Amino acid sequence: MNVPARSIVAALGVSIACAHAAVALGSQPRLHTEPKATRADRQVAALVIARAAAMGEAFGALLADTTEDVRIRFVDENDAALGASMPGKYDHIRNEIVLRRKQFNGLGKPLPRWVSFYWTYYRKPEIRAYYPAVEVVDSVLWEAHLSEAAERRNLTWPHQACSGPELVQRLGCEMLIAGIYEAVHSPRAPIINSNRVDRFWPESLADLKRRPQPRDTPEYREVQRSGGILLVQPLIQEFGASRVLAYLAQTPFRIEGENVRLSALSYQKTAREALAR
């Protein structure tokens, strides 16, 4: 999908403010810094702009008509804004991206040219291993996109069912997350053996629910990941990533009657009808 880089940048409607630096993202991305801005702050701000633009080139604008501003804020190691093991997050209440400074100590100066090409990072395992901070930025930007899309339908992202008490509720939500994760992290669509759809989309979860710790079993993880890919991948192939991702963020997947196959087919049917309009 060949969409101008500025599309997703404008879609974010981002005004990024960090300590002593500010970045305004619009149709003509600009970087503004105050005299006291640190080099590290400017460098990470430039990375955010580059990765947002790279997403626009690869996927198209997800939120082309958003009017909200999104701020970026850096916190130090012991700041309570992030959990102990959390490198970054998107706060949809404050429309704020929060990043831990420690994650960005190894960025090159200047930024490597490949950061402006979304899929280059994910095609090169050696680059991905050496620059984990790039994936942190990508993950938080995707979280921002999906959260803002969900908010238009008075929902949150991830959907509320992901923290629900029932295994069936959580599994449906986790399948969507897994399918989206693969869509934005895998340059080539994973190959799913359609002959094993009975394992990926079981017609009954009764056997799985009887396990002492069902979520720790290979069977659960197979439904979660492979079943999620099988749910999401065909829709993206038909309608494109930007439209489908927005739809998924706004439309929870619910497993009815513990029948994953029928629920998935019904979800895809409804999605196709909505996306074809």
N, C-alpha and C positions, 0 to 999 in steps of 0.2 A: 504494500500500500504506500504509494509515493505521495506523501502529504508534506507541504512545506514545514520546515522545522519550527517556524514561529507559531504554527497552529496550536500545538499542545502547550507552548509557553503562554500564549494568550489565553488558552483554555484554563490554565491554572489561575489566571488573574492574580498572580502572586506579587506581593510586596514583602520581600524578605528583609527582616531586621535582625541583626545579630550584634550584640554588645555595642560595638562602635561602627558597625558597617550596615549598609542598607542596599538591597538589590531590588530594582523595579523590573518586573517582567511584563512586557506588553508586546505589541506588534513589532516593536524595535527594542529587543532586550538591552537594558543598560545596567551597568554596575556603578553604584554610588558608594563612596566610602568617606568617612569623616577622617580628619587628620590623625586621630588616635586609633584607627582601625588596625588590627594586627594583620600581619601577612597571612597567618593561618586562617583567620576569618575570611579574608578576601579569597583565599584559595578554595575553601569549601563552598563559599557562595558561587564561585565560578563553576565548581563541579556540579552543584545543584542545577544551575542554568544549562550546562552542557548535557546533563542526563535528561532533564525535562525536554529539551529540544530533540535529543536522540529518540525519546519515546514518541514524539510527534512524527518523526520521520518513519519510524517502524510501525506504528499502530494507528496514527491519526488522532485527532482531538477527541478526548472522552467527554470533556465538559466545556464545550465551545461557548456556551452562553452563561457560564457562571459569573456572578457579580461579586462573589466573596473574595476577600483578600486572605492569603495564607502567610503567616509569619514563620520564620525559622529562628529557633533559639538554641544556643549552645549551653550545655551544663557541664559541670565538672564531675569528678568521679563519685562523690558522695551526695550529690544533689537528689532529693527525694522525688523530683519530677519523673525520673526513670527508675524502674526496678533494678535490682542489683545486677542482673544479667542482661538487661535490655539496652542495646546500643542506640536505639532511636524509636520514635513512635510518632503517630499523628494524633493530635487532640482535636476531635471534631467539634467539641464544645467551644474551644477558643480559636478554632481554625489556625492551629499552630503546629508546626513541625518542631520536634525537640530532638536534638542530636547530642550525643556524648562526645566531648572534644577528644578524648583519648583515642577514639576510633580513627582519627584522621591524621595521626602523627606521621604516617609513612607516605603521604601523598607526594608525588613528584612536583618539582617546581622548574619549569611550568608543567601544567597538566599534560599527560600523554595525549597525543592526537586521537588515539582510539576511543577516548571517553565520549567523543561526539558521535560514535557509531554504536547503536544500542547492542546489536547482536555480536559484534566483535568480542565483547567482554565475555559472553556466554559460550562462544565457540572456542575460546582459548583457555583450557584449564589452568595453565601456568599463570596467565594474567589474573584469572579469578582467584587463585590461591594467594598471589602476591598483593592484590589490592582488594581485600574484603570490604573496605570502606565504600567502594562503589556499589556493591550489592546492598549495603545498609541504606544508602541514599535511594536506590531504586525501590527497595521494599517500602520505604516510608512514603515515597512519591505515589506508588501504586495504592498504598493504604489511603492516602489523601484523596486520590481520584475516586476510589470505590466508596469511601465514606461520604464524600460530597454527593455522589450519585444516589446512594442509599438515603441520604437525608432528604432528598426531594420527595421521597415517598414516606417520610416520617419514620424511617428505619435507621438502624445502626449497622456498621460493618466492622467486624464480622456480625452476621445476624444473631439475634438474641438466642436462638436455639442452640448455638455452639456451646453455651454455658448452661444449657438446660439439664434437668435431673435425669431425663430418660435417654437411654442409649440410642433409640431410634431417632429422636430429635437431633441429637448431636451428630449422628452419622450422616444424615442428609446435609447438614450445614458443612461438615468437614469434607464431604465429597465435592461441594462447590469450591471450597477453598483450595483443595488439592488440584482440581481441574484448572482453576485460574492460575495457580502457581506454575503448573507445567506449561501453560499457554504463554506465560511471560518470561519463562526461564529456559525453555527448550527451543533452540533454533529450528529443529526439525520435529514435527509432530510425532510423539511416541507411537510405536506400532502396538496396537492392542489386538490380541487374537479374538476375533468375533465369535469363534467357535467355542470359546470359554465364557460366553456371556452369562452362563448360569452361575459361575463363580464370582464374576464382577458385579452382576445385578441379580442376586439370589431372589427367589420368589417367596422365601420365608427366612426370617431371622431368628426363628425359635431355637435352632441348634446353637447359634452363636451366643444368644442371650444366656444359655445355660452354662457357659464357660465361667469359671471363677473370676477371671479378669479378661473379659472379652476384648477390650480395646488393646490388650497386649499381644493378641494372637496374630499370626500371619494372615489368617482368613479375614480378620477385621481390616487390617492394613491394605489388603488386596482390594476389598470393596471400596475402602476410603480413597485410595490412590487411583487404581486402574478403573474402578467404577466412576470416579470423578472425571477422569480424562475422557472416558467414553460418553459421559453426559455432556461435557462442555465442548470437546474438540469438533464434533460435527457441526455445531451451531456456528463456531468461529469460521470454519471452512466455508460455510454457506453465506454468512452475513458480515464477516469481517470482525476483527477483534474489538474495535472501539464501541460499536453498537452492542455487541453481545456482552461485553464486560459491564457496560452500564445497565443492561437488562438484568444480568445476574445479580448485580449489587442491589437492585430494586425488587428482586423477586426471589424470596426464599424457596429452597427446594425441600419439600416435606415428603417423607415416606409414609404412604397411606397403607393401612392394613399390614404393615411389615413386609410389603411386597415391593422390593426395590425396582424390579424390572418394569412392572406396570406403572409405578410412580415416575420412573425416569422417562418412559415413553410418553406419558401424559404431559410431563413437564416440557419435553422437547416439542411436542405438538403445539402446546399453548405458546411456547416461545416463538416457533416458526410463524404462527398466525399473527402474533404481535409484531415481530420484526419485519414481516412482509408488507406491512401497511405503509 
